[in-house]
Amino acid sequence: MVLELRDIDKSFGEKQVLNRVSFTAGSGKAFGLLGRNGAGKTTSIRILMDVFPADRGEVLLDGRAIDHSKIRFGYLPEERGLYPKKKILDQLVYFAQLKGMSYAAAVKSIDYWLGRLEMSEYRNKRLDTLSKGNQQKIQLITALAHDPEIVILDEPFSGLDPVNAMLLKDVVKEEIAKGKIVLFSSHQMNYIEEFCDRIAILNGGKVVLHGDLHDIKRSYPRDKLIVRSQQSEKIAQKFGQRCRVREDGSLLIQLSTPAEKQAVMQRLTETYDLDEIQVFEPSLNDIFVEYAGEQV
């Protein structure tokens, strides 16, 4: 499947929130929708899910107007929407039935996911007796129990400790491997970088960058080297102002041109005891700050 938002406009009163927003996401891969608060991410997601219509533009699936009555969406919102005083099983079944599942099918699926997320012992507990991280996992079950074709995860790792974050990573990878379209929206760039093949960055309601993340990184000039060595001070002295120490203690060396990188790498390898040397590529965090750092 290929999901596409094409030339989407949306205004609320006099304020235009989205301006010709276009991006595509394919099945079996994760897509990252990025932007600062107020950039238009949530509005794009709501139009995608048919919460409200766009003023202009189309939402397409495999080149045709999407039929929301035939496509199952799973949505994990950033702001949680479960009932704190209700028993967990009861409300999970309720939400699954809203998605068209029978009672028996809902219970079977929910019991599977409670087990998969190591939450079976809480099946008959009230939600407000759980920690924030475990409440997050219960919320995730509402997004996955009905086996959606399109999964939208808004800040999915919020509130999770490292162990539960690893568990959620495994679940997300399984959903991607099933051939589903998985769309991430998050400010935690390390997770987006780990999962997503393609990204779109929104700024001021416009898409300012869209494409394959690997290709985006490769498009930057390859004119810097990262070096780790026990002889960092000597190397820094050698390159002077062309070298700076990064926060992690490695050196970033600016080359005169990309063409000299092989010669410089060879010279460094022959002259110094190096632990690591590689061509610098910007992190997704670097790219995000460049394209979303100034609100347009």
C-alpha positions, 0 to 999 in steps of 0.5 A: 500500500502507498498512502499519500497526502496531496496538496492539503490545505486547512484553515481554522477561521482566518488562520491557515494551518496547512498549506499544500501539504504533500507526503507519501508513506509506504507499507512495510516501512515507517514514516516520520512526520516531524515538526515543532509544536504548532507546525501542523502535524496533528491537523495532518493526522486528523485529516488523514484519519477523516476526523475533519475534512481538508479545505483542499487536496486529497488523501489517497491510498494506492492512487485512489481516494481512501475509503475510511469505511474499509481501512482500519486505522490504529491511533495512539494519541499524544494525549491519552484518552482512557478512563482512569476508574474503569477496569482495563479489560472492559474499556479495551473491549469497548474500544475494540468493539467500536472498531467493529470487532465482536466481543469474543474476537476483542477479548482474544486479541486483547488477551494476546496483547496484554501478554505480549506487553507483559500486562496480563496481571493487570487485566482486571485492574483499574487504569488509575492503579497503573504507572504512567508507563504501563498506562501507555502500554494499555493505550497502545493496545487500543491502537493495535487490538483490531489489527489495523492496516495503518498505525499512527503513533504520536509520541509512543515512547513518552513515559516509558522506561528503557526496558518498556521502550525496548519492548515497544520497539520490538512491537513496532518492528513486528508491525512494520514486518507485517507490511503495515504502514506505520507513521510516527510523530515524535520529538524524540529524534533517536527513535525516528532515526532508528525506525523511519525510512522516510520523513517529512518535516513541517514548518509553519504548515508547509512541508520543508523537507520530504524524502528518504532519510538516507538520501537526505543525509547523503545529500549533505557535503561529505567534507567533514571527518569524525575521529576518535583517538587517544591522541586527540590533542595532537590531532587537534593541534595539527588541524588548528581551527579546522578541528573542534571537539564534540560533546562526546569527546570525538573530533570534527575535522573540516576538510577543504573539499570533499575530494580530499577526504580519502587522502586525509583519512589515510594520512591520519591512519598512518600517523596516529593511533585511531579508535575510529574515523568516518565521514560525518553525516548529520544526525536527524536532530541536526537536520531537524534543527536546520529545517524547523529551528526557525518558524516560518 
